[in-house]
Amino acid sequence: MSAGDPTPTEEIQAPPAHWEGDVLLRDGRTAHIRPIRPEDEELMVEFYARVSDESKYYRFFSPMPVLSDRDVRRFTHVDHRDRVALVMILQERMIAVGRYDVVADNEAEVAFLVEDGHQGRGIAQLLLEHLAQAGRERGVERFTAEVLPDNSRMIHTFRDAGYRVASGYHEGVITLEFPIDPTDTAIGVMRDREHAAEAASIQRFFHPKSVAIIGASRRQDTIGQVLVRNLVTANFTGRVYVVNPSAPAVSGMPAYKNVNEIPDDVDVAIVAVPADSVTDVVLDCANKGVHGLIVISSGFAETGEEGRKRQRHLAGLCRSYGLRLIGPNCLGVINTDPTVQVNASLSSVMPTRGRAGFFCQSGALGSAILEKVKNRGLGISTFVSAGNRADVSGNDLLQYWEEDDATEVVMMYLESIGNPRKFSRIARRVSQRKPIVAVRSGRTTQGVPMGHAVRRIGAPQAAVDAMFRQAGVIQVDTLDDMFDVAQLLAHQPLPRGRRVAIVGNSDALGLLAADAASAVGLVVNRSVALGASATAEDFEDALDNAIDDPDVDSVIAVYIPPLDVTGEEVANVLAAVGEQSDKPLVSSFLGAEGIPELLRVPDVAGSSAGRGSVPSYPAVEAAVRALARVVEYAVWLHAPDGPAADAGEVDLPAAKKLVARVLRSAEGEVGDREIELDQSLVTELLGHYGIDLWPTRPVADPEAAVAAGEELGWDVVLKSTLDSLRERPDQTHVWRNISDAEDMRDAWETLTQLIDPTMGRFVVQRSAPPGVPVAIRSFEDPLFGPVVSFGISGPVIELLGDWSYRIPPLGQHEVASMVREVKSSPLLFGYRGADAVDVAAVEDLITRVAALKNDLPNVSSLELTLVLAGVDGAQTLTATARVATIKDPRPDSLVRRMPDLENTIPD
């Protein structure tokens, strides 16, 4: 029996569930990846028969036209530990297999075989990513591969993976070897491929050359007829096909009984048939080679448990056949590009061409949104209403819009977030190039509408808000606020700072604007009251002077006309100044909302209002509010992100071993429960990240307290750990300045008269220098991954929720912002004449806690519950930690994988 053969006594382990999942290929189509199974023998034989002789030779270095029964068994029976094999499945057929076999300590040999018709789709790269992750979980540190010199495609697969590849040549074979530790380069390569694949999958929806409407109808009051009418009247530049099995023609176009009868290729199919017929449509479209489906049909997860099962089956079927799905229960897709002009939706409103891309989920709300866009003269580039969002999500749209030259502003109405960690990563990158304005419903309740294939977010609202800010997303409260901000971003330049000038012909409205600006953090450096009789020339001079002022970053114009005056001359001045200014100009002009016709600048690109058009707001407070949001985004955009926060010397391997040791010791006992570490283990864990935890000695009687004082060298404190007493301002649970045995006995007697020692243990600790008490907390959220928070300690501050939050990994700027954005932060910087504390030491602790939590997902929570920040450093007095077994990797893990359909429908 040769090396790698299964032995009769070989122990077959069940592979982890998260090794299986749906993936997106380079061309934007889907496939399924999973561990190989013993019952895959027939699939393996059929797959191998379709592979060319050349590909077989490249794989085995010799002619091997067929697999023997022994070979088939060897390839399909693995232990999922030292011998791991993953297969790619599409349309119930095996199209690729990748495997590794451990050949030495921490080293495995890896190999791939991809069906010729599917080569060039990025399959080998995906298999390599997933095999590397499986290897890391099994303790493999290095992959090797033997490749023939002329197998350039496979050589490039390894070299392009981003790992540090070393190679050698011996007896006509190139040997490649590389550590599979995920370097920054490897992670960057993976995410670049993810970005390209997700953008490609959306591109076809917005730029179809042909669209089939399945369920088209001749009756005027039906959804099928509305879809046909909207697509045709929008002047779609591609081909339109209608599918109706019982009619010879619809709207003057020949009708086909099913999509397979259409003689030409079909890029996108719009589905408007009863829910229980959609499955048959998916199979027909897969057989036809359709790229994606827009399922308008309702009757899925929004209807209850049966609908949820139907929706899960629909999404799974689409993925297994390589299709992407928008919907179900959605409004549809619109692209206003004149070269496409596609209105694949139920909306009769075809918006004018604009600069904003829009994503929402609710179909009913989508119709209202398009009406608002039209009334405001805003215009959009592309629009998606994703309905129940069983597959295509806001993350996919962000990947597309990042590269879409026609989209300069992204608007999102989010009723739920399926993968907030991935959203944060993608949004942060997109925000560097294009502003994202978002409304998030359910912010207070963290609720999820029926039908949305996501779990509830467990993190507090403040943490979610912090994630949006950290990613540069402009979060607003209402749809009107979103349009207010978007119209400013779409038509005016970004401000350079917070300084504003106010120019108007109403003293009262000018004062309102100044008050509103101060309330939202803007600085009014110039205020010009022209009076009710001001002419257009007066406005022009005042606006020019304000814009030329180096101490002004943006201008607010207020115009309320006298009686019987149209204001057209003033409007012409505002439009001319807005077009030429390199500083943003906003207005409250005649109480109008949006981009009034008088304030529009013609756009050579054909949109309704060009760059430089001046947005108007019905109230000056709305104008100021929108400007303040844009200022915050501009400040974020230009803030020095700086390098990643440096956690200093870290012993990650030792920390991982400690966590693994604790979990192994409790294996079979704790199930899904968390394990609280004792103080010695907490001290050891923190020590691996350079955090010194002050020693604490629990004591049960005066003699034990005296012994602890002697051990610690006296100058100690005796205190109760009773939760109800901790962090009280009167410090009644602490006795300080204990310098000998007599002091300790006195302290014990006094404290035990105040506090029953049976209610909470007493501890002895060295005296710490004076300082401001702060706390640093972290926890693992099922959707967010790691979350870190910071705050000043104290019951009042706890009640007020004065905490800052961030999602690791953190940059230096983010750590500094965490400390400074809590309302009680002046206590750290010399409040009321006190000495300023060593803030750098506090930031260093936050950095180390964030690094630990980012590195160790099994640490379910870590809290430095009492840190004294003093003039000469920060001392960690108390800390707690818990660990837990995690069933699934973090949502934004080191492999590309689509959301798991079995775990995404809310309970």
C-alpha positions, 0 to 999 in steps of 0.5 A: 500500500503506497503512501497516502492510501487509507488503511483499514484502521484509519480513523475517519473524522467528520470535517468541520461544518464550516469547510462547506459553503458556496463560493463566487468564481472569477466570472461572477457565477457561483459554485459549491465547495465541500470536503470530499465524501466516500459516496463521491466515488461515482462523481469522481469517476465521471469528473475524471472522464471529462478531464483532458489527457493533458490535464491528467498528465500535468496532475500525475506526471504520467499517462493515466487515462482512467482511475482504478478502483483502488485510486478512486477509493484512495481519492474519496476516502480521507481522514480530514486531518492528515489527508484533506480533499475539497471538491467543487460542485456545480449543477450536481457535478464535480468540476474540480478537486484539491487536496493536501497530504501531510508528508512531514511535521507541519508540512503537507503536499498540495495538488489540484485538478480542474475540469478543462471547461472550467479552467480560468475561472479562479477555481484553483485559487479558491481551493488553495485558499480553503485548503490553506485555512483547513491546514492552519486549523489542523496545525499545518504550517507549510505547503509543497507542490510538485509541478511540471515546468510547462504547467504555467497555469498552476505555477502562476496559481501558487505564485499569485496567491500572495504567499512567499514561494520558494522553488527548486528544480530536480529531475525535470520537476519544479518543487514549490514550497511556501508557508501558509501563514496569511501574510498581508499580501496574501490577504490582499490578494484574496480580497482583490479577487473577492472584490473582482468576483462580486463586482462582476456578478453585479455588472451583468444585472446593470448591463444586460444585453438581453432580458427575459420576462418570465410570467409576462402577461397581456392583462393590463392589471398584472405584474407581468404586464407592468414589467414588460411595459416598464422595460420597453418604455424605458427604451432598453437598448438590449433585446427583450423576450417574453415568456408565457406558456399560454399566449402567442404574443405579449405587447406585440412581441412573440411569447415563448413557452419557456426560456429554453425556447428563446433562440438567443442568449439571455443575460437576466431573467425577471421572474413574476410567477407564483412562488411554488413555480419559481423552482422550475424557472430556476432549473430552466434558466440554469439550463439556458445559461442565464447569468442572474434572476430578479425574482419579483414574486412574493410568497417567501420568507416574509410569509412565515416558516413555510416561506422561509424554507421555500426561500432557502431552497430557492437561494440554494438552488440558484447557487448550486446552478451558478446563478445570482439572485436579486430578491425574492419579493423585490422591486427590481433593478434600474440603470439610467445609463443611456447606453443601457436604459434598463428598468427591470422593476415594478416602478413606473418612475424611470429616474433621470440620469444622476451621480448616486447609486441607491440600494434598498431592501423594501419594495414598497419603500423603493417606489417611494424613494424613486418618487422622492428622487424624481421630485428633488431633481437628484437623479441616480446612476443605478438602483437596486431593491433587493427585497428579502435579500436572499442572495445579492446584498448591499456588500455586493453593490458596494463592490460594484459601485467602487469601480463604477465611474458613473456613481459618485455617491452611494445611498443605502437604506439598510433594514438589516446587515447580514455581515457587518464585519465585511460591510465595515471592511468594504465600506471603509475602502469605498468611502476613501473614494466615494461617500456612502450615505446610509439610513439604518432602520431598527437602530433602537430595537436592532430588529430584523424585518420578516423575510430578511436572511440575517441574524439579529446583531447582538452588539449594542447600538452604540457599537454599530454606530461606531462601526459606521463612523469607523468606516467613514459611512455618513449615517443619517436618521431619515430618508429626507436627511439622506437626500439632503446630504446626497444632493450636496455631495453629488453637486458641490465640492467637499469642504476643507474644514468646519468654518462657515460663512452665512450670507442672507437677506434675513437677519432672523434666518441668519441667526437661526443658521448661526445657532444651528451651525454652532449646535452641530460643531460648525464654526461661524467665521463670517455672517453677512446680513444684506437686508430685505432690499438686497439686490442680485449684485449685493448677493454676488459681491457677498458670496464672492468675498465669502468664498475668497476668504481663507478662513471660510471653508463653506458658505450657506446662502439664505434668500427669502424674496420681498413681495412680488419678486421671483428671485430669478436674478439671485438664483442666477447668481447662486448658480454661477457662483456654485459652478465656479466655487471650489468651496461648497455652497448650500442654500435655503432658496425660496424654501424650495427642496432639492435642486430647483430648476433655477439653481441647476447647472447644465451637465454635459453628461446628460444628468438633470443637474450638473456639478456646481448646481446649488442644493436648496433646503426648505429650512436653514436648519436642514441645510446646516445639518446636511452640511455638518454631515458632509463636513464630518465625512471630509474630516474623516477622509482627511484625517491621518489614518496612520499605521496600524496600532503597534501592540509591541512584543506579542507571543501569539503562539503561546497565547493560542496554546493557553486558550487551546489548553483550557478548551481541551481541559473542559472538552465534553463538559462545557458544550456551548458555555463560556469558561471563565479563566482563573486569575493565574490564567488571566495573568498569563494570557495578558502577559503574552500581550505585554499587559501586567496584571497586578497580583491579587490574593483572595483571603478568607480570614485575618491571618490569610490577609496578613500572610498576603500582605507579607508576601506582597511586601506591605503597602497594600490594600484590603478590599471587597469584590462585592459588585454592588460596592465596586467603583463607588465614589465613597470607596467604602469597600477599600482600606488603604495604606496597610503597612504591617500586620496590626494595620491589616487586622484593624482593617479586617475588623473595620471592613467586616463590620461594614461588609459581610465577608460571606457576601463577597470575597476579600482580596489583598493587593499592592497599593497603586499610585493615584489615578483616574479609573478607566475600563477597557472591554472586549467581546466576540459578537457572532456577526461583528467578530471582535468589539472593543470599548473604552470608558471612565469607570464609575456607576454614573458613567455606566448608567449614562452609557459613556463608552466608545467602541471600535472594531479591530484591527485598529489604527493609531488614529482610531485608538486615540479617538476612542480615548477622546470621544467619551464625554468624560474624557476631560478627566484624563486631560487635567480637568479642574486643575488636576494633573493630566494622566499618561494618555499614551499608556492608556492608548497602549493598553487599548491597542494590546487588548484590541490585538489580543481580541483580534488574534484570538476569536476563542476569547469570548470576552476580556475586560480590564475592569479597573485600570488606574491611569496616572501621571506616570503610567496606567496600572491594570488592577483587575481583569476577567476573561472567558473563552469558548469554543466557536463553531464557525469562523468569523463572518469575514474570515480568511477564505472567500465564502458566501453566507451560509443559507442554513444559518441566515434566516432569523429565529 
